[in-house]
Amino acid sequence: MEVAYRTSIGKQRNDNEDYVDVYTNQAGQHLAIIADGIGGHQGGDVASAMAVSHLGHEFEQTNLTTPAAARDWITTEITAENQSIIDKSNQFADLNGMGTTLVAALYFTDEVVIASIGDSRAYLLRDDVLRQLTEDHSLVNELVKRGEISKQAARHHPQKNVIIRSLGISTDARFDLNTYPLVMGDQLMLCTDGLTNMVDDAAIKDVLLSDLTPAEKCDDLVNLANAAGGLDNITVLLITNPGREVAD
């Protein structure tokens, strides 16, 4: 298993409000997290850093070894972190209204637990098929689900950056939590919308299928997003070959 990640301020922003890191617990299990802060001058970078670093620190103290235990743990911790961000926002006027998206992967030998809120995403590449594992909690995705606009139109919709769920905005932080099987050869990618708004799935798949190292793939994806305009911060995390080979 190899893990690599890259983050970039992009071409248009003055600050990088994305935050990314990977943590290991006492039992040798791993947690990868990406957060994309919202609120601009109101502290989006603070909210994303809080979410990632706090969850990571708490995970490092655990001994959990199973996906079931991971699901229980992350449910408790995300709920607590949501309240922590709200409390911090209320404590400091310049942080009022801050929030963050979150996508986290707790990965084990043959399964991965994915938690997500907002529009940061998780993808799985298996057998040359790229599959989006998470659902965007965004206004345009709701319009797509209702059949009011197409997926293609959503990419260029003027309100494509409006998210309807995030950490730190409401005490009811409803996040998605799912478990997926892993097999040898899988590539798991976490990313912020600074990548997916700039680079389509076909181009992402081409990079993941290349013979580059995981770090080089992350670099390539960030470079593609910047070459397309780099309108937002860009963060990519790639986990390659998690899991074990399944017998025929």
N, C-alpha and C positions, 0 to 999 in steps of 0.2 A: 504494500500500500504506500502510495506517495500522496502528499498534500502540498499544494502551492496556492498562493493568493497574491493578488496585486490590487492596488487602489490608485486612482488618479483623480486629480481635481477637475479634469476635463478642460475644455477650451473657453468656457463662458463664465464659470463661477469664480468667485473670489476666495471661497473657503471650501474645504472638503468636509461635508457633513456625514459621509459614510464612515463606518467603523467595522473592522473585521479582525478576527483572531481565532485561534484554535487552542483548545485546552485539553489536558489529560487528567483523569481522576486517579485516585489511589489504587484502583484496580487495573489501570492501564487502558481504560476506555476513553474515547475521544468525543469532543464536542466542537463543532465548527459553527460559527455564528457570523452573520452579516446584518448590519442595521443601517438604515438610511434615515437620517434625522430630518424632521420637518419643522417648520417654524421660522426658518431663515434667521434673521437677527434675534429672534426670540429663543434661540438656544437649541436648534436642531442638532448641532454637533455635541452639545452636552447630553441630550437625551440618548443619542445613538451610542455614545461612549459609556454612559451609565448602563444601558441595557446589556451591551456586550461584556463589559468588564465585570459587572456585578454577577451576571449569570455564570461567567467563566470562573470567577473566584469561588462561588458557591459549589460549582461542579467539581473543582479541584479537591474539595474537602470530602467528596462522596466516595463510596465504595461500590456503587451500583454496577451490576454486571449484565443485566437483562433488559431487553426492550420494554417489558412491562414495568419494571422499576423506573426506567427512564421516562416513560410516559407520565407516571405519577409525579416524579420529581419535577419535570419541566412544567407541568400544569401548575403546581404549587408556586414555583419560582417565577414564572411569567406573570402570574396574578399578583404576586408580591412586588415585582419590579414595576408593573404598571402603576401601582399605588405609590411607589417610591418616586417615580417620575412626576406624578401629579403633585405629591407633597413638595418636591423641590421646585416645581413650577409655581406653586402657590406661595412659596417662601421668598422667592426673589422676583421682583417686578420685571426685570429684563429677561427672565426665562418664562414668563407667563405665556401659555399657549403652546409650549414646545411638545413635541412628540416624536415618535420614530416608528418606522416599519421594522420588522424582524423576520429573518428566516434562519432557522437553526437545524442542524443535523447531528443527532447522536447516533454514531455508527458502530455496529458490532460485526461479528464475523460474517453473518449471513442475513442481517436485517439492518435497516436504518429507520430511525424515528425522525420525522420531519415536522417541525412546528413553524407556522407562518402567520403573520398578520401584516396587512398592507399589500404592497405590490413588488416587494423583493421576491425573487423566485428561486425554486429548486428545479433542476432538470436531471434526467437520467438518460445516458446514452448506452444502449444495449443492442448488439447485433445490427449496428448501422441505423438504428431508429432512435431519434431524439424525442423524448417525451417530457412535457412539462408536468411536474408532480404537484405543483401548488396552483391555487386559483387566486388571481388578483382581486383584492378587496378595493375595487376602484369604481368610479362612476361609469367609465366607458365599458368596463366589463359587464356591469349590470345592464347597460344598454344592449350589448351584444347578446347576453343571455335572454333578454326579452325580444330579440329579433328586430330591434329598432335600428341598429347599424351593423355593418359587417365587420369581421375581424380586421380586414384591410383598412376600412375606414377608421377603425379604432386607433390604428397606429398614428394617424395624422389628426385626430380629433383635437380641437382647441382645449378641451378639458381633460386630456388624457392623464394629466398629473394629479387629478383630484382623487384622493383616496377616501374611502368611507369607513375604514377601520384602521386603527393604529394604537400603539401604546402611548399612554400619557394624556389622552384627550378625554376619555370617559372611564368611569369606574367599571363599566361593563366592557372589558377588552376581550371580545370574542375572537379567539384565534383557532386556526385549523390544526389538527393533530392527526397524523397518519403514519402507519408503519408499512414499509415496503421491503420485499425480499431483495437480497443482493446475490449476485453470482460473479465468479471470476471474469474479469474483462470489463465489468461495468465502470462507467465514469459518471460521477456525481458532481454536478456543478451548482453552486449557489451564486447569485448575482443580484445587483441592484438594477433598477430600471434605466440607469444611465447606460447600461449595455444593451438591454433589450429594446429600448426605444430607438437605438441607433443602428443595431445590427440584427438582421432577421435570422430566423431559426436555421435556415439553410446554410448561411455563412458560418454560424456558430458550429453547426454539425461538421462542416468541412474542416474547421480548425481542430475540433476534438478528434476527428478521424485521422489527422496527420500523424507523422512519426516524431513530432516534436516532444520534448520533455514537458511535464505538467507546468513548470514555471514558464517555459517558452510559449505554451498555449495560452496561459494567462496574459503574457505580454502581448501576444498577437491579438487577442480579443480586445484588450484595452486600446491597442493601436488602431484597430478597425473602428472602434467607437469614436475615438478622437478624430480619425480621418473623415468620418461621416459628419463631423461637426462638433462632437464633444459637448453637447448642450447641457450636460449634467455631470455630476461626479460619477465615476465608473468604478465598480468593485466586482471582482471575479474571484471565486475560490473553487479549486478543482481537486477532487479526491479520485484517484485512479486505482483501479484493480482492488476495490474493497470486496470482501466476500471470499467464498471458497468455491472451487469447481464442483459442479453438480454432475453426478454420474448419469450416463444415458440409461 
